[in-house]
Amino acid sequence: MAVELCLLLLVFCGSTISEVQPIYKPPPGTLDFGFVPAKTYDTGAYHEPGPIGVLFKIVRAYLYLVQPNSFPQDLVRKLAQQKFGNAQGDYQKPENVVLTLQAIYYEIGFIVSAALGFVFILLLPLVGLCFCMCRCCDNCGGEMHQRQKKNADCQRSCFATFLFVASLIISVGVLCAYAANQHLTNQVRGAKKLVNSNFKDLKIFLNDTPAQIDYLVSQYNTTKDKALSDLNNVGPLLGSRVQEQLGKEVRPALDAALTMAGAIRETREALENVSVSVEVLQEGTERLHANLTDVKMHLSNTLNDSACSATQAASTCNIIRNSLNQLNINANFSGLPGVSSQLAKVNDVLKIDLSSLVQKGYAAFNDTPDLVVNQTRNILSDIKNVLESIGSNITIFAKTLPVQKILADLTMYLTQSEAYVQDYFPVVEQYDFYRWLGCLILCCMVVLILIFYCLGLLCGTCGYDKHASPTTRGCISNTGGNFLMAGVGFSFLFSWVLMTVVVLTFVTGGNVEKLVCEPFEDKTLFKVLDTPYLLNQHWKNYLSGILFKNPNINLTFENVYSDCKENKGIYTSLHLEHLFNINEFLNISMYTEDVALKIEHIQINLSKIILLDEIGKENLLNFSSSGIEGINFAAYLAEINKSVTKVDLLSFANDLEARADQLPKGALENALKGHANNIRMIHNQQVIPLEQAMKYVKARSTLNQSIRLLKRTSSELMVKVKNVISAVNAAQLLINNNASLVIVQETKKYMDTIVGYFEQYIEWVKESIAMEVAACKPIANVIDTAVDIFLCSYITDSVNTFWFGLGGSSIFLIPAIIFAVKLSKYYRRMDTEDVYDDTENGNNGYHKEHLYGIHNPVFTSSVEQW
């Protein structure tokens, strides 16, 4: 199981420490297991040297000039694998000679520099000895006589300036050496805190394990609770899924049947509206027809009067007589066929409530989730028991692992190691004090030389009198010259010691920087260590041979260090799958086989669902044969679209009155005008109400709408009804015969959902094991602390800066010696001096020696020669 693997992994590796993770909300449908409990490490495996870092960079730049070649991976591999000295004559072998020459070529910069240093060590004391002996013989400037030159002041100033510059450079060098010496001491004193921080992190690495184990075990409850929740909601989940799939055909069929039930009710209403509207319109048009017939009869009788026989009236009366046929109704609703038979049949259909029958089908179909719950109750109980048993097994297994004992042993070993380091740390500090004192003495040697040079420059410059002759120089000036010569003497005494230390530290520190620190920084060193058969001639991969006793496993120092640097789990870093395979412990079938088997046995019977019974189907067929398609819709629509009368009665009355005015004055004229008024009255009292009164307008509109509705409904009514019945029958057939296939499909999806929770738990455990559980960042921190910080940043950088400063000071002692010897001649009091004749050379400020009784052997010798 996942927890078993996690616990086994923690037995081998320790606990997880990772950075605090940000809070996030998981996507819908996923389980939120949170994050493995973690604490923060105190150790920051990074060193910032501060202002002295500038000197470190300068020294590295100088080392690059000395050794610009890249790290010789192949050469180091060959040298490490080559056996020198095992047999006589190994060094003379051609391949060994080639390797030796390659090593010399790589180290040529260090070799040349070291050779120059050894030359300095050997020659400078020898030169000093020869120089001393030479001066004792009054040579090499040992004679206390100074020949005067015209540019003497310029030479003295130049020598003093050069000596001051050389002294200044020596001072800078000794300050660099002292700063590096003090920096190393300060870092060693502060290293105890860093060491304690590493031990603290390692303790956290071990002590946080129990909480992580409990957390990983407890997160099974998240999976179990979610699975139980879905099992308790099997109706809404599985039942709703089955209902949703079946509903793709069932609901449209029931909706069509329900729509047809609504159409039946609408048809009855439309038929009733047609019947009532036709009666209303028939009543109005019949009364109008009677009145128009009566007016037409009286008007005809008037036109038959003898007055119309007169010549003046005959043509007018004939015109009026010919227009009498227009006084008639246009829309005759009395002739429309009735719809009473269709209405009676529809009423018979509505005696059965089809909507209620359809709603019963809906209700039966909507009870699918309840059917699923009732039919799966026993199986779900078995599944819950399986889940509880898995949780019990996890708890029992967690208690049987000897994690606490192993952690206690590791903690004890770590405590002993920490005590050992704490006990020996004062010894390290003591030896570092001896080192600091020795380096300080070396710096003091240079400082002593500088003091003599500075005092010589100070006394010589301040006590020098340009008007005094070399033999009459003052005490201060003479003391300055003596200080300079003392500085020269100490330079010869100390220089070889200083250069010996410089050469040794230069060769050691420079090679450590080039062969250890730089390749460690770019991980080239790990690539060399990962060379097959390098550390052990019988093992291809040394690290896997040590850990797993199997050197064929591809486990490299570089990958382990990189993974630990990224704070990955030690399972991933050390490839512990070769020790125990995580997939065997996380086999999904181990968890879900019983659960899936139980779910597959779920059987759901939906045959009790009746969507629409035979009565409802027969009711639909009776509606299709109600005869509404036999209604003469064209006749109804034609009458509705006609006007009330054939002619506008108001226009007819006005025209009749106008023609009456054309007749002679008399009874005929008055009678025709009376008929025109009657026609106007009929128009106002009957035609206008038929056109505008709400009763008739509504009746006409209702009749129009109802007829059109009936026309739409009756269009292919039999086909529509048969389609509805066919859809209902097909949906019912799906439920009775094919629902099992849908149920199987949805049950599998439901099972996949339940099993998916276990898969999420397993994937989470895998990811936690790979990335969080036993994260090996402390191991990388220990390596960084030991190599990058202690060896390279603390020791190597400081040592390199020390020899760089001390070496520079030692080298500039040579020009300082030369300038000091030259300059001391101008400061010290001479025994003899050059004397010139005033008339020959002019008065140069010096007196002749015979005036003071000064013995001048040189001058005397010259005179005697002359």
Disulfide bonds with the S-S distance in Angstrom:
Cys134-Cys140 1.90
Cys308-Cys317 2.36
Cys517-Cys792 2.09
Cys564-Cys776 2.08
